Structure formats: structure tokens, C-alpha cells
């Protein structure tokens, strides 16, 4: 669902595309060699096709800009982080979601998106720099020190 939101779908659209993806998986004559990769690639293709229609685009533009579901315990800092992630360019946001939430390597991301691993790493690095800059402007009030809690924001090393 998060990946669908990162691709610009509403929550309901992401659910629809996910259901279509699983339906297509069930209708295959034989299971794919790499089921997870098949599902993510199929989901991405279906999501991009879904976004292309004018009616859906107009509906999405009228909907609020949120792409995470609100939770009752959501803090101001979480909302700020979600807003900053939402403001990233789609290619950077997509790579960050695939890297952090799906644990894909840059090679896997490059293969999935038909880009080089170095391009994937660059999008990740630049996206994290933009997140860091966006979040620096936020005033965080915490009881405990941050320590290593945000260590994932360090730029990724280039792929050799």
C-alpha cells in the first residue's frame, strides 16, 4: 500500500491495484520464478497505467494530499516526515520506499525500474538529502536524545 501511495495513488486506488495484481498472479498458468519481484513489478506497471486516465487524475487532485492513513497516535513529527516524503519528486520517493520499506538493493531497484544501480543510488542519496533539509526546518521536542535513530538518513555509498 505504501508503495502505491509513493507512486501517487490514493489509498483506495492502491487497494484496487493491489487486488488486480494478486488476481493476475492467481490467473498465471505457472508461478513466477521470483514471486515477490513479479508482484512488485506488476503492481508498479498497473499503478502507472491506473494513474494515466484523466478521470482518475482529476479525482486524485480533488482528494487531500495525504498518502498515509492517519492514526490516532500520530505525532506532529510523523506528520512532518510524511509531508516531507510526499514533497519529494516521484523518482526519489519511489526509490526511498523500495529501499527502506521493501529492503531492495540498488541492483534490484535498478532492475525493477529499468535504471542503472548508480542512478537508483543517486536518487536515494538526493532524496535523503532533501528529506534531511526539509526535516531540519521542523522543531522537534523530544524527551530522549536522537542518537542513532535517524542514522538511515546518511547518504548511500555509490554502487561499485
Secondary structure, DSSP 8 states (H G I E B T S, - for coil): -HHHHHTT--HHHHHHHHHHHHHHHHTSSS--SSHHHHHHHHHHHHHHHHHTSHHHHHHHHHS-S--S---TT--HHHHHHHHHHHHS-HHHHHHHHHHHTS---HHHHHHHHTS-HHHHHHHHHHHHHHHHHHHHTS----SS--TTTTGGGS------
